């Protein structure tokens, strides 16, 4: 059974969807939703479908994929160079409990196709061509910081 979410559609593809604390976060190759600017990342209320104002702006490139932990740590992957005014090359952390953006000082180039959490680790895979400014391919494991650390 399909259920329509009562929202206006974005003007491009959606390539990632996560949920946290009654909100749905979508990311993809869009720049507007319902005529309002929401570049690559947007959120809406899970129950009503009402979109929120854009709190996070990806700059210098596009969104690729995302992950959110049970504690509210969002990890963004893409070709961006910053989120809002915080530098972050291809990977950024956002604490969804206080909207704090953290540059994890990690870099990645390429396409992230999947990520899966096992314990305190996040396994990331896809067509990744460099990680930490070094040639790389395949998948890797990253430590997830505690949400209390920021």
N, CA, C and O atoms as a GROMACS GRO file, in nm:
protein
  600
    1UNK      N    1   0.084  -0.117   0.000
    1UNK     CA    2   0.000   0.000   0.000
    1UNK      C    3   0.089   0.124   0.000
    1UNK      O    4   0.184   0.133   0.079
    2UNK      N    5   0.060   0.221  -0.087
    2UNK     CA    6   0.132   0.347  -0.093
    2UNK      C    7   0.053   0.452  -0.017
    2UNK      O    8  -0.070   0.457  -0.025
    3UNK      N    9   0.123   0.534   0.056
    3UNK     CA   10   0.060   0.644   0.128
    3UNK      C   11   0.128   0.772   0.083
    3UNK      O   12   0.249   0.785   0.095
    4UNK      N   13   0.051   0.865   0.030
    4UNK     CA   14   0.107   0.992  -0.012
    4UNK      C   15   0.133   1.080   0.109
    4UNK      O   16   0.050   1.092   0.198
    5UNK      N   17   0.250   1.142   0.111
    5UNK     CA   18   0.282   1.239   0.215
    5UNK      C   19   0.228   1.372   0.166
    5UNK      O   20   0.259   1.413   0.054
    6UNK      N   21   0.148   1.442   0.246
    6UNK     CA   22   0.083   1.564   0.199
    6UNK      C   23   0.180   1.682   0.193
    6UNK      O   24   0.172   1.776   0.273
    7UNK      N   25   0.273   1.677   0.096
    7UNK     CA   26   0.371   1.784   0.079
    7UNK      C   27   0.382   1.818  -0.068
    7UNK      O   28   0.331   1.747  -0.154
    8UNK      N   29   0.449   1.927  -0.094
    8UNK     CA   30   0.484   1.963  -0.230
    8UNK      C   31   0.617   1.898  -0.262
    8UNK      O   32   0.708   1.899  -0.180
    9UNK      N   33   0.627   1.842  -0.380
    9UNK     CA   34   0.746   1.766  -0.417
    9UNK      C   35   0.866   1.855  -0.444
    9UNK      O   36   0.850   1.971  -0.483
   10UNK      N   37   0.987   1.801  -0.423
   10UNK     CA   38   1.108   1.875  -0.460
   10UNK      C   39   1.123   1.877  -0.613
   10UNK      O   40   1.060   1.799  -0.684
   11UNK      N   41   1.207   1.968  -0.663
   11UNK     CA   42   1.227   1.982  -0.807
   11UNK      C   43   1.337   1.890  -0.861
   11UNK      O   44   1.386   1.914  -0.972
   12UNK      N   45   1.376   1.788  -0.787
   12UNK     CA   46   1.477   1.693  -0.833
   12UNK      C   47   1.468   1.564  -0.755
   12UNK      O   48   1.378   1.545  -0.672
   13UNK      N   49   1.562   1.476  -0.782
   13UNK     CA   50   1.563   1.343  -0.719
   13UNK      C   51   1.591   1.350  -0.570
   13UNK      O   52   1.663   1.438  -0.522
   14UNK      N   53   1.534   1.256  -0.496
   14UNK     CA   54   1.563   1.235  -0.354
   14UNK      C   55   1.648   1.107  -0.347
   14UNK      O   56   1.607   1.002  -0.398
   15UNK      N   57   1.765   1.116  -0.282
   15UNK     CA   58   1.853   1.000  -0.275
   15UNK      C   59   1.879   0.951  -0.134
   15UNK      O   60   1.951   0.854  -0.114
   16UNK      N   61   1.820   1.018  -0.034
   16UNK     CA   62   1.836   0.973   0.103
   16UNK      C   63   1.721   1.020   0.189
   16UNK      O   64   1.675   1.133   0.176
   17UNK      N   65   1.674   0.931   0.278
   17UNK     CA   66   1.567   0.965   0.371
   17UNK      C   67   1.602   0.903   0.506
   17UNK      O   68   1.633   0.784   0.515
   18UNK      N   69   1.596   0.984   0.611
   18UNK     CA   70   1.614   0.934   0.747
   18UNK      C   71   1.509   0.999   0.837
   18UNK      O   72   1.449   1.101   0.800
   19UNK      N   73   1.487   0.941   0.953
   19UNK     CA   74   1.388   0.993   1.047
   19UNK      C   75   1.453   1.010   1.183
   19UNK      O   76   1.534   0.927   1.226
   20UNK      N   77   1.417   1.120   1.252
   20UNK     CA   78   1.463   1.139   1.389
   20UNK      C   79   1.366   1.231   1.461
   20UNK      O   80   1.334   1.339   1.412
   21UNK      N   81   1.321   1.190   1.577
   21UNK     CA   82   1.243   1.272   1.668
   21UNK      C   83   1.120   1.337   1.601
   21UNK      O   84   1.094   1.456   1.619
   22UNK      N   85   1.045   1.257   1.524
   22UNK     CA   86   0.922   1.307   1.462
   22UNK      C   87   0.942   1.386   1.335
   22UNK      O   88   0.847   1.444   1.282
   23UNK      N   89   1.065   1.390   1.284
   23UNK     CA   90   1.093   1.462   1.160
   23UNK      C   91   1.153   1.367   1.057
   23UNK      O   92   1.226   1.274   1.091
   24UNK      N   93   1.121   1.394   0.934
   24UNK     CA   94   1.179   1.322   0.822
   24UNK      C   95   1.277   1.418   0.755
   24UNK      O   96   1.242   1.532   0.725
   25UNK      N   97   1.398   1.371   0.730
   25UNK     CA   98   1.500   1.448   0.660
   25UNK      C   99   1.520   1.384   0.524
   25UNK      O  100   1.540   1.263   0.514
   26UNK      N  101   1.515   1.465   0.419
   26UNK     CA  102   1.540   1.414   0.284
   26UNK      C  103   1.658   1.489   0.225
   26UNK      O  104   1.679   1.607   0.253
   27UNK      N  105   1.734   1.419   0.145
   27UNK     CA  106   1.846   1.480   0.076
   27UNK      C  107   1.848   1.430  -0.067
   27UNK      O  108   1.802   1.319  -0.096
   28UNK      N  109   1.901   1.511  -0.155
   28UNK     CA  110   1.907   1.470  -0.294
   28UNK      C  111   1.954   1.581  -0.385
   28UNK      O  112   2.027   1.671  -0.343
   29UNK      N  113   1.912   1.574  -0.508
   29UNK     CA  114   1.956   1.664  -0.613
   29UNK      C  115   1.848   1.767  -0.644
   29UNK      O  116   1.811   1.785  -0.760
   30UNK      N  117   1.797   1.832  -0.542
   30UNK     CA  118   1.693   1.933  -0.559
   30UNK      C  119   1.743   2.067  -0.505
   30UNK      O  120   1.836   2.072  -0.425
   31UNK      N  121   1.680   2.174  -0.550
   31UNK     CA  122   1.716   2.308  -0.501
   31UNK      C  123   1.596   2.381  -0.443
   31UNK      O  124   1.612   2.478  -0.368
   32UNK      N  125   1.475   2.335  -0.476
   32UNK     CA  126   1.355   2.396  -0.419
   32UNK      C  127   1.252   2.289  -0.388
   32UNK      O  128   1.252   2.181  -0.447
   33UNK      N  129   1.165   2.322  -0.292
   33UNK     CA  130   1.048   2.238  -0.261
   33UNK      C  131   0.931   2.333  -0.253
   33UNK      O  132   0.928   2.423  -0.170
   34UNK      N  133   0.834   2.312  -0.340
   34UNK     CA  134   0.717   2.400  -0.343
   34UNK      C  135   0.753   2.544  -0.374
   34UNK      O  136   0.684   2.635  -0.330
   35UNK      N  137   0.859   2.565  -0.451
   35UNK     CA  138   0.901   2.699  -0.487
   35UNK      C  139   0.987   2.768  -0.383
   35UNK      O  140   1.033   2.880  -0.406
   36UNK      N  141   1.011   2.704  -0.269
   36UNK     CA  142   1.094   2.762  -0.163
   36UNK      C  143   1.233   2.700  -0.167
   36UNK      O  144   1.246   2.579  -0.189
   37UNK      N  145   1.338   2.780  -0.146
   37UNK     CA  146   1.475   2.726  -0.151
   37UNK      C  147   1.500   2.622  -0.042
   37UNK      O  148   1.480   2.649   0.076
   38UNK      N  149   1.544   2.509  -0.083
   38UNK     CA  150   1.588   2.399   0.004
   38UNK      C  151   1.690   2.322  -0.076
   38UNK      O  152   1.657   2.221  -0.139
   39UNK      N  153   1.814   2.367  -0.073
   39UNK     CA  154   1.916   2.308  -0.158
   39UNK      C  155   1.973   2.182  -0.097
   39UNK      O  156   2.043   2.186   0.004
   40UNK      N  157   1.943   2.070  -0.159
   40UNK     CA  158   1.999   1.937  -0.131
   40UNK      C  159   1.952   1.872  -0.002
   40UNK      O  160   1.961   1.750   0.010
   41UNK      N  161   1.902   1.948   0.096
   41UNK     CA  162   1.864   1.890   0.224
   41UNK      C  163   1.743   1.964   0.279
   41UNK      O  164   1.741   2.087   0.280
   42UNK      N  165   1.642   1.889   0.324
   42UNK     CA  166   1.520   1.951   0.378
   42UNK      C  167   1.462   1.860   0.485
   42UNK      O  168   1.498   1.742   0.494
   43UNK      N  169   1.371   1.914   0.566
   43UNK     CA  170   1.305   1.834   0.667
   43UNK      C  171   1.158   1.871   0.675
   43UNK      O  172   1.118   1.983   0.643
   44UNK      N  173   1.077   1.775   0.719
   44UNK     CA  174   0.935   1.800   0.737
   44UNK      C  175   0.884   1.717   0.854
   44UNK      O  176   0.946   1.618   0.895
   45UNK      N  177   0.771   1.759   0.907
   45UNK     CA  178   0.708   1.687   1.018
   45UNK      C  179   0.658   1.552   0.970
   45UNK      O  180   0.591   1.543   0.867
   46UNK      N  181   0.689   1.449   1.043
   46UNK     CA  182   0.653   1.313   1.004
   46UNK      C  183   0.502   1.294   0.994
   46UNK      O  184   0.455   1.230   0.901
   47UNK      N  185   0.426   1.348   1.089
   47UNK     CA  186   0.282   1.325   1.093
   47UNK      C  187   0.203   1.412   0.996
   47UNK      O  188   0.102   1.368   0.940
   48UNK      N  189   0.247   1.537   0.976
   48UNK     CA  190   0.169   1.630   0.895
   48UNK      C  191   0.223   1.652   0.755
   48UNK      O  192   0.149   1.692   0.666
   49UNK      N  193   0.352   1.625   0.735
   49UNK     CA  194   0.414   1.650   0.606
   49UNK      C  195   0.449   1.796   0.584
   49UNK      O  196   0.490   1.833   0.474
   50UNK      N  197   0.433   1.881   0.686
   50UNK     CA  198   0.463   2.023   0.673
   50UNK      C  199   0.615   2.043   0.675
   50UNK      O  200   0.684   2.000   0.768
   51UNK      N  201   0.667   2.108   0.568
   51UNK     CA  202   0.810   2.134   0.559
   51UNK      C  203   0.852   2.244   0.655
   51UNK      O  204   0.775   2.336   0.684
   52UNK      N  205   0.974   2.234   0.704
   52UNK     CA  206   1.032   2.335   0.790
   52UNK      C  207   1.123   2.424   0.708
   52UNK      O  208   1.164   2.388   0.598
   53UNK      N  209   1.154   2.541   0.762
   53UNK     CA  210   1.250   2.627   0.692
   53UNK      C  211   1.384   2.556   0.688
   53UNK      O  212   1.417   2.477   0.776
   54UNK      N  213   1.461   2.586   0.586
   54UNK     CA  214   1.588   2.519   0.565
   54UNK      C  215   1.690   2.562   0.671
   54UNK      O  216   1.733   2.677   0.673
   55UNK      N  217   1.727   2.470   0.758
   55UNK     CA  218   1.823   2.500   0.864
   55UNK      C  219   1.967   2.473   0.822
   55UNK      O  220   2.060   2.530   0.879
   56UNK      N  221   1.985   2.387   0.724
   56UNK     CA  222   2.120   2.346   0.684
   56UNK      C  223   2.138   2.368   0.534
   56UNK      O  224   2.061   2.315   0.453
   57UNK      N  225   2.238   2.445   0.498
   57UNK     CA  226   2.268   2.474   0.358
   57UNK      C  227   2.398   2.407   0.320
   57UNK      O  228   2.503   2.435   0.378
   58UNK      N  229   2.393   2.317   0.222
   58UNK     CA  230   2.515   2.255   0.170
   58UNK      C  231   2.572   2.347   0.064
   58UNK      O  232   2.500   2.393  -0.025
   59UNK      N  233   2.701   2.374   0.072
   59UNK     CA  234   2.767   2.467  -0.020
   59UNK      C  235   2.881   2.398  -0.093
   59UNK      O  236   2.945   2.307  -0.040
   60UNK      N  237   2.904   2.442  -0.216
   60UNK     CA  238   3.018   2.394  -0.293
   60UNK      C  239   3.001   2.258  -0.357
   60UNK      O  240   3.097   2.204  -0.411
   61UNK      N  241   2.883   2.202  -0.354
   61UNK     CA  242   2.859   2.071  -0.414
   61UNK      C  243   2.732   2.010  -0.360
   61UNK      O  244   2.660   2.072  -0.284
   62UNK      N  245   2.706   1.888  -0.402
   62UNK     CA  246   2.577   1.829  -0.372
   62UNK      C  247   2.581   1.724  -0.263
   62UNK      O  248   2.686   1.678  -0.219
   63UNK      N  249   2.462   1.689  -0.221
   63UNK     CA  250   2.434   1.582  -0.125
   63UNK      C  251   2.445   1.448  -0.196
   63UNK      O  252   2.414   1.437  -0.314
   64UNK      N  253   2.489   1.345  -0.121
   64UNK     CA  254   2.494   1.211  -0.176
   64UNK      C  255   2.411   1.113  -0.094
   64UNK      O  256   2.328   1.041  -0.148
   65UNK      N  257   2.435   1.109   0.038
   65UNK     CA  258   2.363   1.016   0.123
   65UNK      C  259   2.376   1.062   0.267
   65UNK      O  260   2.453   1.153   0.297
   66UNK      N  261   2.301   0.999   0.359
   66UNK     CA  262   2.308   1.039   0.499
   66UNK      C  263   2.272   0.923   0.590
   66UNK      O  264   2.215   0.822   0.549
   67UNK      N  265   2.307   0.942   0.716
   67UNK     CA  266   2.282   0.846   0.821
   67UNK      C  267   2.243   0.926   0.944
   67UNK      O  268   2.294   1.036   0.963
   68UNK      N  269   2.154   0.873   1.030
   68UNK     CA  270   2.127   0.936   1.159
   68UNK      C  271   2.123   0.827   1.265
   68UNK      O  272   2.060   0.722   1.247
   69UNK      N  273   2.191   0.853   1.377
   69UNK     CA  274   2.194   0.757   1.487
   69UNK      C  275   2.070   0.773   1.574
   69UNK      O  276   1.996   0.871   1.560
   70UNK      N  277   2.047   0.677   1.662
   70UNK     CA  278   1.933   0.686   1.754
   70UNK      C  279   1.943   0.806   1.847
   70UNK      O  280   1.842   0.854   1.898
   71UNK      N  281   2.065   0.855   1.871
   71UNK     CA  282   2.086   0.970   1.959
   71UNK      C  283   2.071   1.104   1.888
   71UNK      O  284   2.070   1.208   1.954
   72UNK      N  285   2.060   1.104   1.754
   72UNK     CA  286   2.043   1.228   1.680
   72UNK      C  287   2.168   1.281   1.613
   72UNK      O  288   2.172   1.399   1.578
   73UNK      N  289   2.270   1.197   1.595
   73UNK     CA  290   2.388   1.237   1.520
   73UNK      C  291   2.363   1.209   1.372
   73UNK      O  292   2.350   1.093   1.332
   74UNK      N  293   2.356   1.315   1.291
   74UNK     CA  294   2.340   1.298   1.147
   74UNK      C  295   2.478   1.307   1.083
   74UNK      O  296   2.557   1.396   1.115
   75UNK      N  297   2.507   1.214   0.992
   75UNK     CA  298   2.630   1.217   0.914
   75UNK      C  299   2.589   1.237   0.769
   75UNK      O  300   2.514   1.157   0.713
   76UNK      N  301   2.639   1.345   0.708
   76UNK     CA  302   2.609   1.376   0.568
   76UNK      C  303   2.729   1.337   0.482
   76UNK      O  304   2.844   1.358   0.522
   77UNK      N  305   2.702   1.282   0.364
   77UNK     CA  306   2.805   1.247   0.267
   77UNK      C  307   2.771   1.318   0.137
   77UNK      O  308   2.654   1.328   0.100
   78UNK      N  309   2.872   1.367   0.066
   78UNK     CA  310   2.847   1.431  -0.062
   78UNK      C  311   2.971   1.496  -0.118
   78UNK      O  312   3.084   1.462  -0.081
   79UNK      N  313   2.949   1.590  -0.210
   79UNK     CA  314   3.059   1.662  -0.276
   79UNK      C  315   3.067   1.806  -0.226
   79UNK      O  316   3.129   1.890  -0.292
   80UNK      N  317   3.006   1.835  -0.114
   80UNK     CA  318   3.003   1.971  -0.060
   80UNK      C  319   3.136   2.006   0.008
   80UNK      O  320   3.217   1.919   0.040
   81UNK      N  321   3.158   2.137   0.028
   81UNK     CA  322   3.278   2.185   0.097
   81UNK      C  323   3.246   2.248   0.232
   81UNK      O  324   3.336   2.269   0.314
   82UNK      N  325   3.117   2.278   0.255
   82UNK     CA  326   3.078   2.332   0.385
   82UNK      C  327   2.929   2.310   0.407
   82UNK      O  328   2.853   2.290   0.312
   83UNK      N  329   2.889   2.314   0.534
   83UNK     CA  330   2.748   2.313   0.572
   83UNK      C  331   2.726   2.442   0.650
   83UNK      O  332   2.792   2.467   0.751
   84UNK      N  333   2.633   2.524   0.601
   84UNK     CA  334   2.619   2.661   0.651
   84UNK      C  335   2.757   2.726   0.639
   84UNK      O  336   2.810   2.730   0.528
   85UNK      N  337   2.816   2.775   0.744
   85UNK     CA  338   2.949   2.836   0.733
   85UNK      C  339   3.060   2.747   0.788
   85UNK      O  340   3.174   2.791   0.800
   86UNK      N  341   3.028   2.623   0.823
   86UNK     CA  342   3.126   2.530   0.880
   86UNK      C  343   3.193   2.449   0.769
   86UNK      O  344   3.125   2.376   0.698
   87UNK      N  345   3.326   2.460   0.754
   87UNK     CA  346   3.395   2.380   0.651
   87UNK      C  347   3.377   2.232   0.679
   87UNK      O  348   3.386   2.187   0.793
   88UNK      N  349   3.352   2.156   0.574
   88UNK     CA  350   3.341   2.010   0.583
   88UNK      C  351   3.350   1.956   0.441
   88UNK      O  352   3.262   1.982   0.359
   89UNK      N  353   3.454   1.882   0.411
   89UNK     CA  354   3.477   1.833   0.274
   89UNK      C  355   3.422   1.693   0.255
   89UNK      O  356   3.491   1.594   0.280
   90UNK      N  357   3.299   1.686   0.209
   90UNK     CA  358   3.240   1.557   0.175
   90UNK      C  359   3.176   1.481   0.288
   90UNK      O  360   3.095   1.392   0.264
   91UNK      N  361   3.212   1.513   0.413
   91UNK     CA  362   3.151   1.450   0.530
   91UNK      C  363   3.128   1.558   0.635
   91UNK      O  364   3.216   1.639   0.663
   92UNK      N  365   3.008   1.558   0.693
   92UNK     CA  366   2.978   1.653   0.801
   92UNK      C  367   2.894   1.583   0.906
   92UNK      O  368   2.816   1.493   0.876
   93UNK      N  369   2.910   1.626   1.029
   93UNK     CA  370   2.827   1.580   1.140
   93UNK      C  371   2.733   1.693   1.180
   93UNK      O  372   2.772   1.810   1.184
   94UNK      N  373   2.608   1.658   1.210
   94UNK     CA  374   2.512   1.754   1.264
   94UNK      C  375   2.447   1.690   1.386
   94UNK      O  376   2.396   1.578   1.379
   95UNK      N  377   2.448   1.762   1.498
   95UNK     CA  378   2.375   1.720   1.617
   95UNK      C  379   2.232   1.772   1.600
   95UNK      O  380   2.210   1.892   1.612
   96UNK      N  381   2.138   1.685   1.572
   96UNK     CA  382   2.000   1.726   1.546
   96UNK      C  383   1.928   1.773   1.672
   96UNK      O  384   1.818   1.828   1.663
   97UNK      N  385   1.986   1.752   1.789
   97UNK     CA  386   1.925   1.799   1.913
   97UNK      C  387   1.948   1.947   1.938
   97UNK      O  388   1.869   2.013   2.005
   98UNK      N  389   2.059   2.001   1.882
   98UNK     CA  390   2.088   2.143   1.901
   98UNK      C  391   2.131   2.214   1.771
   98UNK      O  392   2.170   2.330   1.775
   99UNK      N  393   2.123   2.144   1.658
   99UNK     CA  394   2.158   2.196   1.525
   99UNK      C  395   2.304   2.236   1.512
   99UNK      O  396   2.339   2.312   1.422
  100UNK      N  397   2.390   2.187   1.599
  100UNK     CA  398   2.532   2.219   1.590
  100UNK      C  399   2.596   2.137   1.479
  100UNK      O  400   2.580   2.015   1.472
  101UNK      N  401   2.669   2.206   1.391
  101UNK     CA  402   2.738   2.143   1.280
  101UNK      C  403   2.885   2.127   1.319
  101UNK      O  404   2.948   2.221   1.368
  102UNK      N  405   2.938   2.007   1.297
  102UNK     CA  406   3.075   1.978   1.334
  102UNK      C  407   3.151   1.934   1.209
  102UNK      O  408   3.105   1.848   1.134
  103UNK      N  409   3.269   1.994   1.190
  103UNK     CA  410   3.359   1.946   1.087
  103UNK      C  411   3.438   1.831   1.148
  103UNK      O  412   3.519   1.855   1.238
  104UNK      N  413   3.419   1.708   1.102
  104UNK     CA  414   3.490   1.596   1.165
  104UNK      C  415   3.635   1.586   1.122
  104UNK      O  416   3.707   1.495   1.164
  105UNK      N  417   3.681   1.682   1.037
  105UNK     CA  418   3.817   1.678   0.983
  105UNK      C  419   3.844   1.547   0.910
  105UNK      O  420   3.955   1.494   0.913
  106UNK      N  421   3.741   1.498   0.845
  106UNK     CA  422   3.751   1.382   0.758
  106UNK      C  423   3.715   1.430   0.617
  106UNK      O  424   3.629   1.516   0.601
  107UNK      N  425   3.779   1.377   0.518
  107UNK     CA  426   3.745   1.413   0.380
  107UNK      C  427   3.718   1.286   0.301
  107UNK      O  428   3.771   1.179   0.330
  108UNK      N  429   3.634   1.302   0.200
  108UNK     CA  430   3.601   1.189   0.115
  108UNK      C  431   3.559   1.242  -0.021
  108UNK      O  432   3.489   1.343  -0.030
  109UNK      N  433   3.603   1.174  -0.126
  109UNK     CA  434   3.559   1.204  -0.262
  109UNK      C  435   3.498   1.077  -0.320
  109UNK      O  436   3.551   0.968  -0.299
  110UNK      N  437   3.388   1.092  -0.392
  110UNK     CA  438   3.322   0.978  -0.452
  110UNK      C  439   3.179   0.966  -0.404
  110UNK      O  440   3.128   1.054  -0.335
  111UNK      N  441   3.116   0.858  -0.441
  111UNK     CA  442   2.976   0.838  -0.411
  111UNK      C  443   2.959   0.736  -0.299
  111UNK      O  444   3.010   0.624  -0.307
  112UNK      N  445   2.887   0.776  -0.195
  112UNK     CA  446   2.853   0.685  -0.086
  112UNK      C  447   2.720   0.620  -0.118
  112UNK      O  448   2.618   0.690  -0.128
  113UNK      N  449   2.718   0.489  -0.133
  113UNK     CA  450   2.595   0.419  -0.167
  113UNK      C  451   2.524   0.361  -0.046
  113UNK      O  452   2.402   0.345  -0.048
  114UNK      N  453   2.598   0.330   0.058
  114UNK     CA  454   2.533   0.273   0.176
  114UNK      C  455   2.616   0.302   0.299
  114UNK      O  456   2.736   0.328   0.290
  115UNK      N  457   2.550   0.296   0.412
  115UNK     CA  458   2.616   0.301   0.541
  115UNK      C  459   2.531   0.223   0.640
  115UNK      O  460   2.408   0.224   0.633
  116UNK      N  461   2.598   0.156   0.730
  116UNK     CA  462   2.528   0.072   0.826
  116UNK      C  463   2.602   0.079   0.959
  116UNK      O  464   2.724   0.062   0.965
  117UNK      N  465   2.526   0.103   1.067
  117UNK     CA  466   2.586   0.112   1.200
  117UNK      C  467   2.588  -0.026   1.265
  117UNK      O  468   2.488  -0.098   1.264
  118UNK      N  469   2.704  -0.060   1.322
  118UNK     CA  470   2.720  -0.178   1.406
  118UNK      C  471   2.791  -0.130   1.532
  118UNK      O  472   2.911  -0.100   1.529
  119UNK      N  473   2.718  -0.123   1.643
  119UNK     CA  474   2.777  -0.072   1.766
  119UNK      C  475   2.816   0.074   1.752
  119UNK      O  476   2.735   0.157   1.710
  120UNK      N  477   2.940   0.106   1.788
  120UNK     CA  478   2.986   0.244   1.779
  120UNK      C  479   3.054   0.275   1.646
  120UNK      O  480   3.116   0.381   1.631
  121UNK      N  481   3.042   0.185   1.550
  121UNK     CA  482   3.106   0.202   1.420
  121UNK      C  483   3.002   0.223   1.310
  121UNK      O  484   2.891   0.170   1.315
  122UNK      N  485   3.042   0.301   1.209
  122UNK     CA  486   2.961   0.318   1.090
  122UNK      C  487   3.043   0.265   0.973
  122UNK      O  488   3.153   0.313   0.947
  123UNK      N  489   2.990   0.166   0.904
  123UNK     CA  490   3.054   0.112   0.785
  123UNK      C  491   2.998   0.185   0.664
  123UNK      O  492   2.876   0.197   0.649
  124UNK      N  493   3.087   0.233   0.578
  124UNK     CA  494   3.050   0.317   0.465
  124UNK      C  495   3.106   0.254   0.339
  124UNK      O  496   3.222   0.212   0.336
  125UNK      N  497   3.024   0.246   0.234
  125UNK     CA  498   3.072   0.187   0.110
  125UNK      C  499   3.015   0.257  -0.011
  125UNK      O  500   2.916   0.329  -0.002
  126UNK      N  501   3.079   0.235  -0.123
  126UNK     CA  502   3.034   0.294  -0.249
  126UNK      C  503   3.148   0.308  -0.347
  126UNK      O  504   3.247   0.235  -0.340
  127UNK      N  505   3.133   0.402  -0.438
  127UNK     CA  506   3.236   0.432  -0.537
  127UNK      C  507   3.321   0.547  -0.481
  127UNK      O  508   3.317   0.659  -0.533
  128UNK      N  509   3.396   0.519  -0.378
  128UNK     CA  510   3.476   0.619  -0.307
  128UNK      C  511   3.615   0.618  -0.368
  128UNK      O  512   3.680   0.514  -0.375
  129UNK      N  513   3.662   0.735  -0.413
  129UNK     CA  514   3.790   0.742  -0.484
  129UNK      C  515   3.903   0.794  -0.398
  129UNK      O  516   4.020   0.766  -0.427
  130UNK      N  517   3.872   0.869  -0.294
  130UNK     CA  518   3.976   0.905  -0.199
  130UNK      C  519   3.915   0.932  -0.064
  130UNK      O  520   3.800   0.973  -0.052
  131UNK      N  521   3.995   0.908   0.037
  131UNK     CA  522   3.953   0.929   0.175
  131UNK      C  523   4.074   0.987   0.248
  131UNK      O  524   4.183   0.929   0.245
  132UNK      N  525   4.054   1.101   0.312
  132UNK     CA  526   4.166   1.167   0.377
  132UNK      C  527   4.272   1.214   0.279
  132UNK      O  528   4.391   1.216   0.312
  133UNK      N  529   4.230   1.251   0.158
  133UNK     CA  530   4.320   1.300   0.052
  133UNK      C  531   4.416   1.192   0.002
  133UNK      O  532   4.520   1.224  -0.057
  134UNK      N  533   4.384   1.065   0.025
  134UNK     CA  534   4.465   0.953  -0.023
  134UNK      C  535   4.378   0.864  -0.112
  134UNK      O  536   4.260   0.846  -0.083
  135UNK      N  537   4.435   0.808  -0.220
  135UNK     CA  538   4.357   0.719  -0.307
  135UNK      C  539   4.294   0.606  -0.225
  135UNK      O  540   4.356   0.553  -0.132
  136UNK      N  541   4.171   0.571  -0.261
  136UNK     CA  542   4.098   0.473  -0.182
  136UNK      C  543   3.985   0.417  -0.268
  136UNK      O  544   3.937   0.484  -0.359
  137UNK      N  545   3.943   0.295  -0.239
  137UNK     CA  546   3.824   0.239  -0.304
  137UNK      C  547   3.761   0.137  -0.210
  137UNK      O  548   3.826   0.081  -0.122
  138UNK      N  549   3.631   0.114  -0.233
  138UNK     CA  550   3.563   0.011  -0.156
  138UNK      C  551   3.482   0.062  -0.040
  138UNK      O  552   3.391   0.144  -0.057
  139UNK      N  553   3.514   0.014   0.079
  139UNK     CA  554   3.439   0.052   0.198
  139UNK      C  555   3.536   0.079   0.312
  139UNK      O  556   3.653   0.041   0.306
  140UNK      N  557   3.486   0.145   0.415
  140UNK     CA  558   3.567   0.170   0.534
  140UNK      C  559   3.478   0.176   0.656
  140UNK      O  560   3.356   0.184   0.646
  141UNK      N  561   3.542   0.173   0.771
  141UNK     CA  562   3.474   0.184   0.899
  141UNK      C  563   3.515   0.315   0.964
  141UNK      O  564   3.633   0.350   0.966
  142UNK      N  565   3.417   0.388   1.017
  142UNK     CA  566   3.449   0.509   1.090
  142UNK      C  567   3.390   0.500   1.230
  142UNK      O  568   3.283   0.442   1.250
  143UNK      N  569   3.460   0.558   1.326
  143UNK     CA  570   3.410   0.563   1.464
  143UNK      C  571   3.304   0.671   1.472
  143UNK      O  572   3.324   0.782   1.423
  144UNK      N  573   3.192   0.641   1.533
  144UNK     CA  574   3.090   0.741   1.556
  144UNK      C  575   3.116   0.807   1.691
  144UNK      O  576   3.125   0.738   1.793
  145UNK      N  577   3.127   0.938   1.692
  145UNK     CA  578   3.148   1.005   1.820
  145UNK      C  579   3.022   1.000   1.905
  145UNK      O  580   2.911   0.986   1.852
  146UNK      N  581   3.038   1.013   2.033
  146UNK     CA  582   2.924   1.022   2.122
  146UNK      C  583   2.854   1.157   2.100
  146UNK      O  584   2.920   1.259   2.084
  147UNK      N  585   2.722   1.158   2.098
  147UNK     CA  586   2.645   1.281   2.077
  147UNK      C  587   2.676   1.383   2.187
  147UNK      O  588   2.664   1.503   2.165
  148UNK      N  589   2.715   1.335   2.304
  148UNK     CA  590   2.748   1.426   2.415
  148UNK      C  591   2.876   1.502   2.391
  148UNK      O  592   2.904   1.600   2.460
  149UNK      N  593   2.956   1.459   2.292
  149UNK     CA  594   3.084   1.525   2.268
  149UNK      C  595   3.070   1.658   2.196
  149UNK      O  596   3.167   1.733   2.182
  150UNK      N  597   2.948   1.688   2.150
  150UNK     CA  598   2.926   1.821   2.089
  150UNK      C  599   2.783   1.865   2.101
  150UNK      O  600   2.747   1.974   2.056
   0.00000   0.00000   0.00000
